[in-house]
Amino acid sequence: MEDHHWMERQRYMARMRQRRRREGKRRLDYYVGTQAGTIIDQLRRPYVGHDASSILNRIVSEWARDRNLPTS
């Protein structure tokens, strides 16, 4: 039974770490169009920095840079 309590504690701590990490972060509810979805899927990779959020961040940053928009 002790293993069960240890595992529950680990899950609880993981949830708390995730909650703290997300605290104060801006969230965008985005429904991707067919063309954009295809592009994002082609850029995805199974390692850090290549998830959909990171890809969208890079696309928006590059778009703003190309238009000389302020980024801060």
N, C-alpha and C positions, 0 to 999 in steps of 0.2 A: 504494500500500500504506500510505502514511503516513495517509491519510484513514481507513482501516480501523482502524488503531491508535488514532487520535484518538477515533473513535466508540466503540470498545471501552472506552477510558479514561473517556469521558463516562458510559457505561452503568454501569461499575463505581462511579464516584463517586456517581451517582444512587442506586445500591443501598446504598452506605455511608451516605449522608445519610438515606435512609429507615430503615435499621437503627438509626442513632443517634436519630432522631426517635421511633421506637417503643420504644426501650429504656426499661424501667422503667414503661411504661404498662400499666394493667390491661386485660386482654382478656376479653370476655364472649362465649361461644359461645351464640348465641340462635337458636332456631328459632321464627320468628314464626307466630302463629296466623292464620287467614284474616281475621278481623275486624281484628286489629291490623295485619296487612299492608295491608289496604285503607286504613286510616287513615294509615299511614306513607306509602304511595304517593301519597295525596292531598296530603300536606304537602311532598313532595319538589319541589325546584326545582334547576335546573342552575347553582347558584352556591353559594359558600362558606356553610356554616352550615345548609344544607338537605339534607344527606346523611342516611342512615338513622341513623348514630351521633349526629349533632347533634340530630336530632329526638327520639331516645330519651333523650338527656341532658336535653333540655328537659321532656319528659313526666315523667320521674322527679323532676326538680327541682321542677316545679310541683306534683306529687303530694305530695312531702314538705313543701313550703311550706304547702299547703292543710291539712295535718294537723299543722302546727306541729312537725315533726320537725327535729332538729338536722341541719345540712348540713355541718358541719365536724368 
